[in-house]
């Protein structure tokens, strides 16, 4: 890295002499004959260190140092001063200057001072970059994954988080939709405000309205006092509505009104309450299909689905399974006071070969069970739940030793087609071949493949 220095001095011989000496040290040097020109040159950027005379016409060195410090805190400024202005130089240091030198300048001393200042600047920059990199890595600390599918999810979260727009998180049960809501809130300007979660499927239809909007005393049997709803509790923050597809149409209408007007009333109340809430909703249903059937209001669907984030099922991101296994093993080993270090090769193959219909939630439970059952420091296939071991047996295709490539391919295609119950499109997809190619190969065989 070649550093660029700015030398500001109204004495031509001094600034050119310093520039020549520092260029011999390998630095790129630009010069200015007064503070005003120096500041204009600094504003263009790419300056790593400033050396400035203290007394100059117009903008003096002390003022220039203050302006540089305000624009780029921590950037080193070295003050040059005559013997009669040492007190002023000391004051400049108190205001943030790196150091000062008295004229005439000892070039060896200046060279050492510049080298030391830039080394500190480079170290500070590396530290800042490291902190930024760690912050970037930790912003999704509850979500584990490096696959292309998850990188796409992370990118969408990063772009959606600063906005106010509603987000609809879709995906199968157990994929981690709630973790997406956590990340969206954590990366948003509402981070310091409440994140309130409502699991709509867990609340009876008779209580969901009160849960969301609150109620007044006496609004219904059992309403012994006024109660604030989740919209009030989430004011200026984020409201996460999990399994939004489970709420009935009467509540859908009232929810739509809040999204449109940002106002609501408590059950049994007349006071209109303002609502400043960012909505994140999640569902494992196909809400678009639900709207076509009339089971979910289309206008509410469009209000919720401003930004859509689809969380892929585990079978579509199997590259992440090793990371997930290692994280869960560490977590449950610590929790259970065990010294389990990982998973052996057979167990890892069984885990990888399973389809995981319950997604990450099922994998997490599987690893927890295996850690508890493990007798040594490595999880073996016998430690896994029976369903995983059974799935492992079904995920292998046995090919006899010595068979040629053409026959091997035929066995793989036939076995895959059989296990997928004759579904040729799915077979072609699983094997990564074009459907026409699959049909051509089947047609070339003398016997029909088993269905």
N, C-alpha and C positions, 0 to 999 in steps of 0.2 A: 504494500500500500504506500503510495507516494503522497506525503502530506503537502498541503498548500498553505503558505504563510502570507500574512499581510503586514507590511511594514509601513507605518505612517509617521512621517517626520518632515518638518518644513525645511530642514537643511539637506540640500541635495547630496552633498558629499557623504553625509552620515547614512542616509537611507540607501544610496547606491552601494556604499561600502559594506553595509550589513547584508544587503541582498546578495552581493557577490560571494561573501563568506558563507552564507547559509546555503546558497546554491551548490557550493563546493561540498557541503555536507550531504547533498542529495535531495534537498527540498525544492519544491516549486515555489517561487516567490513572486508576489505582486506588490507594487508600491503605490503610495498616495502621498501628496505633498501637504495635505492638511486634514483635519478631522472630518470636514464635510465630504471631501472626496473619498476619504477612507470609509465613511459610513455607506456612501453610495456603492462602493466596491464590495463592501461586506454584504450588503443586501442582495447582491447577485448570487450569493451562496458559494458553497465549496471551499470555505475558509476553515482551517483547522486550528489556527493559532494567530493571535494578533500581537504585534510589537508596536507600541505607540509612544511617541514623545508626550510629555505631560503638558508643556506649554506650547500652544500653536495658535495662530490667528483663527477666529471663528470658534468652531467646536474644539475644545481642548481634549487632552487625553483622558482626563477623569470623566468628562461627560460621555466621550466615546465608549469608555469602558462600561459605564452604566447602561448605555444603549445596547451594547453587545451582550451584556449579562442578562438584560431583560428579554432579548430576542432568543439567545441560545444559552440558557443557564448551564454553567459548568465549562463552557469553552474558555481555554486559558488566554489571559491577556497579560502581557509583560509590559510594565511601564518603564520608560527611559526618563531620567531626570537629572538636572544639574545638582550640584552640591547644596544650593540654597533652597531647594524645594523638596528635600527628603520627607519633611512632615506631610506634605501633600501626597507624596507617593505612598506613605504609610496609610494615610486615610483612604486612598484608592484601594489598597489591599483589603482594608476593613470592609470596603464596599464590594469585594469580590474579585479583585485583581489577583493573578496567580503569584506575581513577585515583581520586584523592581530592581533596576540597575542604574548606577550613577554614570554619567558621562565623564571622561571618555570610556566607552564600553570595552571591556576586556573580551575579545572574541572567543577565547577558549571557555571562559565562564558562561558567556551567552550560549555557546554550542551545548554545553552540559545542561544548562537550564531549559533550553528548548527541548532537548532530548527527553529530559525527565518529565516535562509538562505533557509532551505528546504521548509518552508511555502511559501516564496516568489517564489521559484522555482516551487512549485506545482501550485500556483496561475497563474504564467506565462504560465505554460503548459496548464492549463484549458482554459486560455484566447486564447492561440494559437489554441487549439482544437476547441473552439467555433468559432473563426474566420474562420477556415477551414470548419467547418460545415455550417456556414452561406454562405461562398463562394460557397460551393457545392450546397446549396439550391438555391442560387441566379443565378447560371450559366444558369439556364433555366427559368429565371424570367419572360420571355415573354410567356412561354409555361406552361399551367396549366394542371395538371393531376397526379393521383397517381395510376391509374389502371395498371394491369399487361401489357396491350398493350402499354401504354405510358412509363412504366418503361423500356420496351424493346427498344422503340425509343430513350429514354434518354441514355441508355447504348450504343447503336450503335453510336449515335452522339459523346459521350465521347471518344470512341475508334477511330472513323474516323477523328475527328477534327485535331489531330496533323499531319496527313498524308498529302501528296501532291496529292494523287489520286483523280480523278474525282468522283463526287457523283451524283447519279440520285435519286431525291426525287419523289416518286409516291404517288398518292392518289386522291380521288375525289375533286371536286371544293369545296373550303370553309373549308378544314380540317386544314389549317395552314402550308402549305408547305414552304411559305416564312419565317415563324418563324424558321423552321429547318435550313434554309440557314443562318439566323441571328446567331443562336446558334453555328453552325459549324464555322463560321468566328470568332465569339467572343472567342471561346475556342481554336483557332488555333494560331500558331506562327505568322500569318499574321494579328493579331488583330489590330495592330497600323497602318496598311495600308488600302487603300480604299476597301470598299465593294460596288461594282457597280452592279446595278440591271437593267435588260432589260426584259420588258414584251413583249415577241415576238408577241403575238396575237394582241397587240395594235398598231403595226407598220406595215404600208403597205409593201407589198413585194418589191415595187420599192425603198423603203428607208432603208430596213433592213440591206443591205450590208454596206451602208454608216454609218448607226448607229453603227454597230459593229466594222468596220475597219477604219472609217474616210474617208475623201476625200481631194483631192487637189483642189485648186482654178481652176475653169473652167472645172472640170471633167464632169459636166452635167449642164443643164439649172438650174439656181438658185444657183449654187455653187460659191458664190461671194468671198469666202475666204477659206483658208485651215481649215479643221476641224478635230480634233482628235476624234477617235472612242472610243467605250467603252473598247476595249482591251487595248488601250494605257492608258486610264484613270484608269484602274484597275491594272496597272503594279505593280508587287510585292504583289498584294492583291488578292481579290476574285471577280470573275465575276459570278453573278447569272442569269441564262437564264431561265426565267419562261415561261411555256407553250412552251417548246422546240419543241414539236410535230407539231407546227403550221408553222414552217419555210419550205420554198420550197426546192427542191432537189439541185438547183444551189447553194444556200447558205449552204446547208448541206455539199457539197463537199469542199467549202472554209473553213468551220468550222473544218472539219476533218483534213485539212492540218495544220491548226494552232495547233490542239491538237497533231498531229504527229511531226511536225517540230518546233513548237513554233516560227513561223515566219509568217509574212503577209505583204502585201502592201496596202496602202490606195487606194481607188477607184481613178483611173486616175493617180496614182503615180508609180514610178519605184524604190523608196527607199525601201529596205527590213528592216522591223522593228522587233527586237527581242521581244518576248512576255513571260514574267514570270507571269503567271496567274493561279490560281487554279479555276477550273470550277465546279460549282454546277448547275445542270439543274433540272428542275421540269416539270412534266406533269400530266394531269388527263387522258391521253390516255393510252392504252395498246400498248406501243411501240414495243413489241415483235410481237404482231399481225400485227402492221403496217408494220414491216419489211417483214413479210410473204406475205403481200398484195403488197409489192413493193412501199409503200407510204413513207417509211422511210429507209434510208440507213442502212444496217445491220452493216457495219464496224463502222459507227458513233455511232450506238447504243451500240456496245461493248466498244467503247472508253469512252462513257459517263457513262455506267453502271458498272464501276469498283466496286463501293460500292453502294448498293441499300438501301434506307431507305423508307419503306412504312409507311405512316401516316394513321392510321385506321380511318374510318368514325365514326361519333359520335354515331351511333347506335351500334357500336361494343365496345364502351367504356362508356356506360351509367353511370358507377360508378363515372365518372368524372363530371357529370352534376351538382351535388350540389356545387362542388368547382367552376365551371365555373359561375353558377348563382350568387353565393355570390360575386365573383370578379367583374362581370359585374354590379351588383346592386350597389356596392360601387363606381365603376367608374362613372356610369351615374347619381347617386345621387349627387356626388360631382360636376359633370359637369353641372347639371341642378339646383343646389342650393336647392335640396330637401332632406328630412330626411327619405328616404325609408330605412327600416332596413332589409327587406328580403321579402320572398314569403310565403303566407299561404299554408296550407296543400293541399287544392283542386287545387290551381294553380300549386304547385310543382308536384302533381300527373299528371296534364294535360301535363306539360312540359316533365315529365319523360316518359309518355305514347306515346308521339309523335315520329315519326320516323326520323325527321330532315334530309330531303333530301339535304338541303343546308348546313348541318353540322354546324360547330362552327360559321361561318359567319351568318347563319340564326338565331341561338340561340342568338348571340350578338344583332342582330337587334331586335329580339323579346323582349329581356330584356330592351333594350333602349326604345322601344315603350311603354312597360308596366310601366317603371319608369315615363315616361312623363305623362301617362294617370292616374297613381295612385293618389288617393285623400287622402289616409291616410299614415301610415308608413309601411303597408304591402301590397304587390301586391296580388290582388285577381284574381280569374278566369275571372271576367268581364273585367279586365285590359288587358288581353292577346289578341293578334290578332285573328280574326275569324278562320283562318286556324288551329290554335293550339287548340282552343276549339272544333272545329269539329273533329279533329284528336283524341282529348281526348275522345269524345263520342264513337268513333269507336274502341277505344283501350280496352274497358271494356266488360266483359262477365258477364251477370247477371245469378245467380244461385238461384232458389227459396229456401227460408228458410225451413229447415227440411228435405231436400232431402238427400239420403244416398250417401256415397263416390263413389260407383260404378256408380250411375246415374250422379253425379257431374263430374266425369271423362269423361263420355260419352258426356255430354253437352260441356265440354271444348274442347274435340277433334273435335266434329262436328262443333262447331262454328269456331274454328281455321282453320279447313280444308275448310270451306265455305269461310271465308274471304281471304284465300290464293288461292282461285279459284281451289280447288281440288288438289293442289300440295302436294303430300304425303311426298316427301323428305323434302320440306321446313317445312311442318307441324311437322314432326318428329324432325327436327333441332330446331325449335322454342320451342317445348315442352320438349326438352331434353330427348327424348326416341329413342331407336333403331328403324329403319324403319321396321324391321321384327315384332317387338312388335306392332307397329301401325297397320300393315296389319292383324296381328292375332286378335287384338281387334275389328277391323272393321268387320272381317269375323264372329266373334262371335255374332254380333248383328243381330237381326231378320230383321231389315230394313236397307237399305243402307243409309249411311250418306248423307246429302244434298251436292250437288256439285255446 
